[in-house]
Amino acid sequence: MVYNYETINKYLDEIKKTEGISLQTINYQHNSINGILFKCNKKKFFKIISKDEAMRERNSIKICSSIFPVMPQTDVYCFNENLCLVLYDYDINVGLNKGLLNDYFVINDFKKTFDEAPINKLLCFYKKSSQNSQKITKAPIDIFFRERVHSRLNNWYKNNNDFYKTVIVNGENSVTTEKIIKETISYFQLEKAHDGFITQGDHNVLNLSITSYFFDVSSAGYNYAIGEFAMCFISILFFDQYICPKYHEESYKNHEKIFETLNNYKPKINYNLYKENIVINCEFRISKIRRAYILKFLDIVKDFDIYDDLIYFVIMRLLCIFNINTFDSDDYYYILFLIHWFYLKLSNLNYNKLKNLILKMNLLD
């Protein structure tokens, strides 16, 4: 959604006068607006979203609130026929560089030992929910996968000469990126049933607190286990420790401590471009605590159908959160490396192979 910030500020000024609201912080992001305010001296989190999204989120809260601890919508103010100010109770344990899963990881990323209780507490809700699964062909998280095939995958990567070259990663021959993209498009054009259970639907380190609460649940509901795992896998191990802080800095407002060590997360990469191929050598590192989180999550979905098609969900996460054509060269080729590395590693997949792949990933020093 494109926001007219001048108009929004005007609406906010009107509501402040009539509803006894005072703003503490407001965070203007590329595709969202949120912040903290006080209503009748009570601290609230707020978002400015479309009426459709507000309604979708309300329905999602109804579906998942019996399993997941979520903050209800306490107040909804309509600016116009399209836009709403939505208020939520505030998790008082979330503050400056504390409370979110992001903060917990940042504190523990470079430690050899750590307290696993917070992640066990978070994931116990997934374990409970996973016990009630069913086959589904549609899911709320289609907005991050199937619905982005046309709007992002096709639109963003139409004319990229690199994609027509064969890629060699760490000495292994892959295929062209164009071939992988075409396979991914073909896959999501099919309607296929997957094991599903009720999940949060946007699983990343800024949407969960270690208290534990689950935020931003507009895509919560019966979701594909394979999609939720792919989302969690790429976010926790790769994007949330380096790519997202670098390219979506504004979403880390009040949680900026990760920027102090951002270069420590940066992969070591070199690449050579030739007429027919691209040669990329890369060494990336993950943290021990993030690996522990993913392995625990993998055990929850171990017996679901997450293996045969995982690569296509992973490709969508790598290419359709950000347009990598806008990245710095090193980061652009890092994502190309991951696309082809996973394309090679995630074939003929099963639980043991996936677990061993994660266990063999190099750890942060």
FENZI-V132816 format. One line per field, one symbol per residue. ss: DSSP state (H for helix, E for strand, - for the rest). burial: b if it has 9 or more other ideal C-beta (glycine too) atoms within 8 Angstrom, else e. A space follows every 50 residues. Layout:
ss: ???
burial: ???
//
This chain:
ss: ----HHHHHHHHHHHHHHH-EEEEEEEE----EEEEEEE--EEEEEEEEE HHHHHHHHHHHHHH-----E--EEEEEE----EEEEEEE-----E--E-E HHHHHHHH--------HHHHHHHHHHHHHH---EEE---HHHHH---HHH HHHHHH----HHHH-EEEE--EEEEEHHHHHHHHHHHHH----EEEEEE- -------EE---EE------EEEEHHHHHHHHHHHHHHHHHHHHHHH-HH HH---HHHHHHHHHH--EEEEEE---EEEEEEE--E-HHHHHHHHHHHHH ---------HHHHHHHHHHH---HHH--HHHHHHHHHHHHHHHHH----- HHHHHHHHH---E--
burial: eeeeeeebeebbeebbeeeebebeeebebeeebbbbbbbeeeebbbbbbb bebbebbbebbebbbeebebbebebbbebeeebbbbbbebbebbeebebb bbbbbbebbebeeeeeebbbbbbebbbebbeebeebeebbbbebbebbbe ebbbebbeebebbebbbbbeeeebebbeebbebbbebbeeeeebbbbbbb bbbbbbbbbbbbbbbebbbbbbbbbbbbbbbbbbbbbbbbbbbbbbbbeb bbeebbebbebbeebebebebeeeeebbebbbebbbbbbbbbbbbbbbeb beebbbbebbbbbbbbbbbbeeebeebeeebbbbbbbbbbbbbbebeebe eebbbebbeebebbe
//
